[in-house]
Amino acid sequence: MEADYLAVARFRKPHGLKGEALVVPMTDDPQSVFVPGRMLTPMDEEGRPLGAALEVIRARPFGRRWLLAFQGIAERTPLESWPEWLLGVKIDELNPPADDEMYFHEVPGAEVVERGVVLGIAKEVLDGPSGEFLVFESGGREHLVPFRAPIVVRVDRRGHRIEVDLPPGLLEL
């Protein structure tokens, strides 16, 4: 069953005193998603809404993260009690991914393949200090690899496969 909402950001913490929220983008097009007037809905890990939608009134990049300001939140205090919520957008408001792209919620369960050999099964994508990492299980162990070229060679959404080209010895670490 297709989700009604898709996560586009994860709230990390309040920033400053004027009610800005520091978020980690979960979209490859944050400048088109984080725009004034956009409604972002707090949601749980399964994509279920957790409360009323929040209207973005300001957005700006902040390193690899973004700072968002919401209608009705003018100080830090309300944000201090927020957990690390996912913030989602109704799926019909976003451009669908191409065949060589996946939504983050589609990654778990994808086969991780190298040169035609299935190495393991993808578990998730993690945000790290230097970018995103693909977590996959192989031989009873979890492995983290950068989720970008040249490690990730191809993403096949329809086939639910992620093709990789791993450096020699990586799986033995």
Residue pairs with C-beta under 8 A, 6 or more apart in sequence:
2 91
3 47
3 91
3 105
4 47
4 90
4 91
5 41
5 43
5 47
5 49
5 88
5 89
5 90
5 91
6 47
6 88
6 89
6 91
6 94
6 103
6 105
7 26
7 43
7 47
7 86
7 87
7 88
7 104
7 105
8 25
8 26
8 27
8 30
8 33
8 34
8 40
8 87
8 88
8 89
8 94
9 23
9 24
9 25
9 26
9 27
9 30
9 34
9 40
9 66
9 68
9 86
9 87
10 23
10 24
10 26
10 84
10 85
10 86
10 87
10 127
11 21
11 22
11 23
11 42
11 79
11 82
11 83
11 84
11 85
11 86
11 87
12 21
12 22
12 23
12 24
12 65
12 84
13 21
13 22
13 79
14 20
14 21
14 22
14 76
14 79
14 80
14 82
15 21
15 22
15 62
15 67
16 76
17 75
17 76
18 69
18 74
18 75
18 76
19 69
19 70
19 73
19 74
19 75
19 76
19 78
19 79
20 58
20 67
20 68
20 69
21 67
21 68
21 69
21 70
21 73
21 79
21 82
22 62
22 65
22 66
22 67
23 65
23 66
23 67
23 68
23 87
24 64
24 65
24 127
25 33
25 34
25 64
25 65
25 66
26 86
26 104
27 33
27 94
28 101
29 95
30 61
30 66
31 61
33 89
33 94
34 56
34 59
34 66
34 68
35 56
35 59
36 56
36 57
36 58
36 59
37 55
37 56
38 55
38 56
38 89
39 53
39 54
39 55
39 56
39 89
39 90
40 53
40 54
40 56
40 68
40 70
40 87
40 88
40 89
41 49
41 50
41 51
41 52
41 53
41 54
41 87
41 88
41 89
41 90
42 49
42 50
42 51
42 54
42 82
42 85
42 86
42 87
42 88
43 49
43 50
43 85
43 86
43 87
43 88
44 50
44 86
45 86
47 86
47 88
47 105
49 88
50 85
54 70
54 71
54 73
54 87
55 70
55 71
55 72
56 68
56 69
56 70
56 71
57 69
57 70
57 71
58 67
58 68
58 69
59 66
59 67
59 68
59 69
60 66
60 67
61 67
64 131
73 79
97 103
97 157
98 157
99 156
99 157
99 158
100 154
100 155
100 156
100 157
101 155
101 157
102 110
102 155
102 157
102 162
104 124
104 125
106 157
106 160
107 122
107 124
107 125
107 134
107 162
108 122
108 123
108 124
109 121
109 122
109 160
110 121
110 122
110 160
110 161
110 162
111 118
111 120
111 121
111 122
111 160
111 161
111 162
112 118
112 119
112 120
112 121
112 122
112 134
112 136
112 138
112 161
112 162
112 164
113 119
113 161
113 162
113 163
113 164
114 163
114 164
114 165
114 166
115 165
119 136
119 138
119 164
119 166
119 171
120 136
120 137
120 138
120 139
120 143
121 136
121 137
121 138
122 134
122 135
122 136
122 162
123 135
123 136
123 137
123 142
124 135
125 132
125 133
125 134
125 135
125 147
126 132
126 133
126 135
126 144
127 133
130 146
131 146
131 147
131 148
132 146
132 147
132 148
133 144
133 145
133 146
133 147
134 144
134 145
134 146
134 147
134 152
134 162
134 164
135 142
135 143
135 144
136 142
136 143
136 145
136 162
137 143
138 171
139 171
143 170
143 171
145 151
145 152
145 164
145 166
145 170
146 152
150 165
151 164
151 165
151 166
151 167
152 162
152 163
152 164
153 163
153 164
153 165
154 162
154 163
155 161
155 162
155 163
156 162
156 163
